[in-house]
Amino acid sequence: MDSARIVTKRRLLVIGAMLGLTAASLVVGVAVVLLLSATVVLGVGLELSNTGALILSLIGIQGIAFPTVGYVYLRYHGRAVLEFVPTRVPSLRDVGVIVGGWIGALGALLVVANLVLAVSDTAPAQNQAAQTVAENPEFVPFLLPFVFLLNGPGEEFLYRGVIQGRFREDFSAPAAIVLATLMFAPIHIFSFVEASPQAALLTISLLTVPSLVFGAVYEYTDNFVVPALVHGLYNATLFGGIYLSNVVG
């Protein structure tokens, strides 16, 4: 077997392994959320509202499942977590990248979304989190800490730190960023269960835009904290916009 075929086979195995890791994180996430929900409803005797379900989802999936699956994968393969996923206090340069990435992700999404809407008859789907926030805008200030502490760090640890980092060992930086994005964006399909397939697919396609930015800032800074904060700021801005449109508008 020549070297090119060996490299191709190795890369395909890595892609398969990362697909498996993505699937495992979702399975574990669903299991944890179901366990937490059962504990609240059956154990404590509380009725689970939409806002409560959203918080349990953030805790169970982004707060527990994603970091745990990523950590177990790294330790199983004998990797030192903090070496494989570099984590440090952001430098002044990192802070600049965080601000630039935050504005860039929002700006790029706005441009691409407008271009897509100009040529498409399908409107993007609204995910369940956004719908819950729109129906309960007073919940946003309480939600924001979870966005910064669980949502951004949890997703970025798994998809940028572990998955993109693993791809980076066998692929170029642009390829690793794109491949990690292709793993990341489709997992949001479960947030659009009430939308049409066309609307859900359109929205998932749009989610690749900020995901590429998250991957790029991680590659540039080699600091997990940077994409975690960019992601948190990005989501917080979206939720904040919904809050302002419902409360002020």
N, C-alpha and C positions, 0 to 999 in steps of 0.2 A: 504493500500500500504506500503510495507516494505521500510526501509531506502535505500537499494541498488537501488530499482526501482525509488525512488524519486531522488537520485543522478544522475542516468542515464538519467531520463527525463530532469532534470535541465541542464545537460551537453549537451544534444541534442538541447535544446532550445538555449543555448549559441552559439553552432556551427551554428544553423540556423540564429541567430541574426547577427553573424559576417559575414556569407555569404551575408546576406542582406545589411550589411554595406559596404562590398566590392563592391557589385553590385551598390549600391547607389553612391559610390565614382566614379565609372566608368561612370555612367549616367551623373552625375553632371560634371565630367571632359570633356566628349564629348560635352555637352551643352555649357560649358564655352569656349572651343576651337572654336566651331562653331561661337559663338558670337564674340570672338576676331577676328577670321578670316574675318567674315562679316564686322566688323568695319574697319579693315585694307583695305580690297578690295573695299567695297562699300562706306564706310564713308570717308576714306582717299584717296582712288583711287590708291593704290599701288598694284603692282603684287606680289603675295605671292610665293617666291622661296622655294626650299626644305629646305634651312637653316632657312629661316623665319618661315616656318611651324614647324620645330623642336623647335625653340625658343618659339613659341606660345604654342606648346604642353607642354613644360616644365613649362611655366607660368600657363597655364590653368589647367593642371592636377596635377602636383606635387606642384606647387606654390600656387594654389587657391583651387582646388577641394578637394584634400586629406586632407590638414589641416582643411579646413572648415567643411567637413563632420565629421572628427574626433572630432573637437571642439564642433559642434552641438550635436553630440551623447553624449559626456561627460556632457555637460551642461543640456541636456534634462533629463539625469538620475541623476542630482544633484551632479555631481562630480566636485571637484576643479581640474582644468586642471594641474596645476603645482604640485599638490600632487599625482595625478594619473600617470602623466608622469614626473618623477623626472628629473629636468634639472639644471645643475650647471656647473661652470667652471671646466674642467677636472683637476684632481690632477695628481701628477707625476705617480702614479700607473695607472691612467686612460690613460695617454699618452703612457705608456708602452703597455697597452692593445690595444690602437688604432693602434700602430705600429705592434704589434703581430697579431691583427685581420686582418689588411690590407695585410700583408705578408701571413698569414695563408689562407685567402680567395683566394688569387691569386694562392698560391701553391696547395691548395686542388683542385681548379678548374682545374689546369693544370694536376694534377695526374689523377683525375677522367675522364677528357676529353680524355686523352691518353689511358686510360684503355677501355673506351667506344668505341673509334675509332678503337682500336685493334680488337674488336669483332663485330663491326657493319659496314655494307656497306653504311650506310647513313651518309652524312656529316651534321654537324650542320648548321642551317639556320643563315643567317646574318640579324640582325634586321634593321629596316629602319633608326634608328639613326646612327648605325655603317656604313651603306651604304652611308648615306648623308655625314658623316665625311670623308669616304674614297674618295668620289668624290670631296670633298671641304676641303682638309687638312688644308688650310690656315685659316679655320674657327675655328679650335680647340682652339687656345689661347682665342678667344672671348667666346667660349662655356664653358670653365672650370669654370668661376665664377658662371654660372647658375647651373653647376653640384654640386658645394659645397653649394650654397645658396638655391637652390630649389629642385634639384633631391634627394640628400641624405636626407636632413631634412624632405621634404614633404612625401616621402615614409616611412621613419622610424618613423615619428610621428604617422602615421595611422597604419602601420602594426606591428611595435614593441611597440610603446608607448600605443596605444589604443587597438588594436586587441590582441596582445600577452599579454598585461597587463590584459585584460579582461579574456582571457583564463587562466591566472595564478591564478585567484581567484577560479577556479573550477577544475583545472587540475594540475598535477605536472609540474615542470619546463621543463623537456624534452618534455613532451606532448604539453605544451603551445608553445614551440619553433617550433616543427614540425607542429602543426596545423596552426600557423601563416604563416609558410613557404608555406603550402599547399594553403593558401589564396593568398599569395604574388606572387609566381612564375607563376601561370596560367594567371594573368592579362596581362602578356607580350605577350600573343597570338596575340594581335592586332598589334604587331610590326612585325609579320611574315606573313602578308596577302599574300605575293607573293611566299612564300615557300611551299613546299609539306607538307602535314599533318605529315608525318614521320619525316621530318627534323625539323619542328616546335616543335613537341612533344619531340624530342631528346634535342633540345636547352632549352626548358622549364624545362626538367628534370635536365639539367646541372645547371640551375639557382637556383635550390634548394640548391646547394653546398654553394655558398656565402651567401645565405639567412640564412642558418643554423648558419653560423659564425656570421652574424649580430645579430641574436637572442641570441646566446650564450654570446656575449660580453655585450649585454644589460642586460641579466639576471645576469651576473657576476658583473657588475659595478653599476647597478641600476641608470644609468645616460644616458638619451636620447642623449646627445651630442656625446657620444662615438660611438654608431652604425651609427649615422648620418655622422660623420667624416670618419669612416671606409668605409662606403658605398660611400661617395664622393671620397675618395682616390682610392678606387677600380675602380670606373667608370672612374675617371680621368686617371688612369694608362692604362686602356683599350683604351681610346680615344687617349692618348699620344702615345701608341704603334702603332695605326693606322697612326697617324700623322708622326711618325718617319719612318715607313715603306714606306710611300708615298713620303715624302720630302727628307729624307736622303738616304733611300734605292733605 
